[in-house]
Amino acid sequence: MIVIGIDPGIATTGFGVIEKIGSKLKLIDYGVISTPAHTPLSRRLGQLASELRGLIGRTTPVHMAVEELFFNTNAKTALIVAQARGVILLVGEETGLPVYGYTPIQVKLGVSGYGRADKNQVQQMVKQLLNLDKIPKPDDAADALAIAICHAHSVRLKSLA
């Protein structure tokens, strides 16, 4: 089963693609989709959609896992990120992928076993679970891999619900 994890953003959207084979996890790809500042929001959202469609076409995931937004004190930033997340959800729907959402606490729990784990603990677990030499960079990509891992660990339970 191939899973794409997405950490939504407007300037930088992290992605991580993994494959679950039995109980083992294998890295397929990770990185970020970046959009240029001082570009109209509609163009940035269009670029995000286009690049995400291309990524899905190249990596052929069967599930998409996207981080849920958490309360942000800057309402303007929160609204823009919510629009990016909406585009991500739309691309998932357009490409026929079932889309699952996870809160940051669920991701931390699903990767490290502790819902209050700090960023470094989660990144170390991502490195360990995917048998990598170093922590994936940038942080947005490492976060997206954590989201994909969380889903890979959770999908069997979701199918039973």
C-alpha positions as CSV (number, residue, x, y, z in Angstrom):
1,M,0.0,0.0,0.0
2,I,1.5,3.4,-1.0
3,V,0.5,6.4,1.1
4,I,1.2,10.1,0.4
5,G,1.3,12.3,3.5
6,I,0.8,16.0,3.1
7,D,1.8,18.8,5.5
8,P,-0.3,21.8,4.1
9,G,1.1,25.2,3.6
10,I,1.0,28.0,1.1
11,A,4.7,28.9,0.8
12,T,5.8,25.3,1.5
13,T,3.8,22.2,1.4
14,G,5.6,19.1,2.6
15,F,5.0,15.7,1.1
16,G,6.1,12.2,1.9
17,V,5.4,9.0,0.0
18,I,5.9,5.6,1.6
19,E,5.0,2.1,0.9
20,K,3.8,-0.3,3.6
21,I,4.7,-3.9,2.8
22,G,3.4,-6.2,5.6
23,S,4.7,-4.5,8.8
24,K,7.6,-2.8,7.0
25,L,7.7,0.8,5.8
26,K,9.7,1.8,2.7
27,L,10.5,5.4,1.6
28,I,9.5,6.2,-2.0
29,D,9.9,10.0,-2.1
30,Y,9.7,13.2,0.0
31,G,10.2,16.9,-0.4
32,V,8.3,20.1,-0.6
33,I,6.2,22.0,-3.1
34,S,7.2,25.7,-2.8
35,T,5.3,28.6,-4.2
36,P,6.9,32.1,-4.7
37,A,6.0,34.9,-2.3
38,H,4.5,38.1,-3.9
39,T,2.6,35.9,-6.4
40,P,-1.2,36.1,-6.5
41,L,-2.8,33.6,-4.1
42,S,-4.8,32.0,-7.0
43,R,-1.7,31.3,-8.9
44,R,0.1,29.8,-5.9
45,L,-2.9,27.5,-5.3
46,G,-3.0,26.5,-8.9
47,Q,0.7,25.7,-8.8
48,L,0.2,23.6,-5.7
49,A,-2.6,21.7,-7.4
50,S,-0.6,21.1,-10.5
51,E,2.5,19.9,-8.8
52,L,0.5,17.7,-6.4
53,R,-1.3,16.1,-9.4
54,G,2.1,15.4,-11.0
55,L,3.5,13.9,-7.8
56,I,0.4,11.6,-7.4
57,G,0.8,10.5,-11.0
58,R,4.5,9.7,-10.5
59,T,4.2,7.9,-7.2
60,T,0.7,6.2,-7.6
61,P,-0.4,6.3,-3.9
62,V,-3.7,4.6,-2.9
63,H,-4.4,6.8,0.1
64,M,-3.7,10.4,1.0
65,A,-3.2,11.5,4.6
66,V,-3.3,15.3,5.3
67,E,-2.6,17.1,8.6
68,E,-5.6,18.8,10.1
69,L,-5.2,22.5,10.8
70,F,-4.8,23.5,14.4
71,F,-5.8,26.9,15.8
72,N,-3.4,29.6,14.7
73,T,-3.2,33.0,16.4
74,N,-2.7,34.7,13.0
75,A,-6.2,34.4,11.4
76,K,-5.0,35.6,8.0
77,T,-2.3,33.0,7.8
78,A,-4.7,30.3,9.1
79,L,-7.2,31.2,6.3
80,I,-4.6,31.0,3.6
81,V,-3.3,27.7,4.8
82,A,-6.9,26.5,5.0
83,Q,-7.3,27.4,1.4
84,A,-4.2,25.4,0.5
85,R,-5.5,22.5,2.4
86,G,-8.8,22.8,0.5
87,V,-6.9,22.6,-2.8
88,I,-5.0,19.5,-1.5
89,L,-8.3,17.8,-0.5
90,L,-9.8,18.7,-3.9
91,V,-6.8,17.1,-5.8
92,G,-7.2,14.0,-3.6
93,E,-10.8,13.8,-4.6
94,E,-10.1,14.5,-8.3
95,T,-7.5,11.8,-8.4
96,G,-9.7,9.2,-6.7
97,L,-7.7,8.9,-3.5
98,P,-9.5,8.3,-0.2
99,V,-8.3,11.3,1.9
100,Y,-7.8,10.9,5.7
101,G,-7.1,13.7,8.2
102,Y,-4.9,13.6,11.3
103,T,-4.4,16.1,14.1
104,P,-0.8,16.9,15.2
105,I,-1.4,14.9,18.4
106,Q,-2.6,11.9,16.4
107,V,0.5,12.0,14.2
108,K,2.8,12.2,17.2
109,L,1.0,9.3,18.9
110,G,1.0,7.3,15.7
111,V,4.7,7.7,15.0
112,S,6.3,7.9,18.5
113,G,3.6,6.4,20.7
114,Y,3.4,9.6,22.7
115,G,0.9,12.4,21.8
116,R,3.1,15.1,23.3
117,A,6.4,14.1,21.7
118,D,8.5,17.0,20.5
119,K,9.5,17.6,16.9
120,N,12.9,16.0,17.3
121,Q,11.5,12.9,18.9
122,V,9.0,12.5,16.0
123,Q,11.8,13.1,13.4
124,Q,14.1,10.6,15.0
125,M,11.2,8.0,14.8
126,V,10.6,8.8,11.2
127,K,14.3,8.3,10.5
128,Q,14.3,5.0,12.4
129,L,11.0,3.6,11.0
130,L,12.1,4.3,7.4
131,N,15.6,3.1,8.1
132,L,17.2,6.4,6.9
133,D,20.8,7.6,7.5
134,K,19.6,11.0,8.6
135,I,16.5,13.0,9.5
136,P,14.7,14.1,6.3
137,K,14.9,17.8,5.6
138,P,13.3,20.3,5.4
139,D,11.0,19.9,8.5
140,D,7.8,20.2,6.3
141,A,8.9,17.0,4.4
142,A,9.7,15.2,7.7
143,D,6.3,16.2,9.0
144,A,4.6,14.9,5.9
145,L,6.5,11.5,6.2
146,A,5.3,11.4,9.8
147,I,1.7,11.9,8.6
148,A,2.1,9.1,6.1
149,I,3.5,6.8,8.7
150,C,0.7,7.6,11.1
151,H,-1.8,6.7,8.4
152,A,0.0,3.5,7.5
153,H,-0.2,2.4,11.2
154,S,-3.8,3.5,11.5
155,V,-5.4,2.4,8.2
156,R,-6.1,-1.2,9.4
157,L,-7.9,0.2,12.5
158,K,-9.9,2.6,10.4
159,S,-11.1,-0.2,8.1
160,L,-12.4,-2.0,11.2
161,A,-14.4,1.0,12.4
